[in-house]
């Protein structure tokens, strides 16, 4: 599967870099499902996943934790292993 990844240059122009990924059938199905759920494409899912990973890694480096809260702001699940 080929994914287009977008990176911004210093002149505010968009530069595209094409990468190839070798995914298992299960991971490819997950990627398709997520793309449908966000009304996006594979690249958008991967870009959002990378952004979320970046937030999690930066938080961990600062001694913080990443949690999932319910509608009443009760902490339900801690995201670990990042």
Secondary structure, DSSP 8 states (H G I E B T S, - for coil): -EEEEEEE-TTS-EEEEEEE----HHHHHHHHHHHHHTT--HHHHHHHHHHHHHHHHHHHHTT--EEEE-TT--EEEEE---
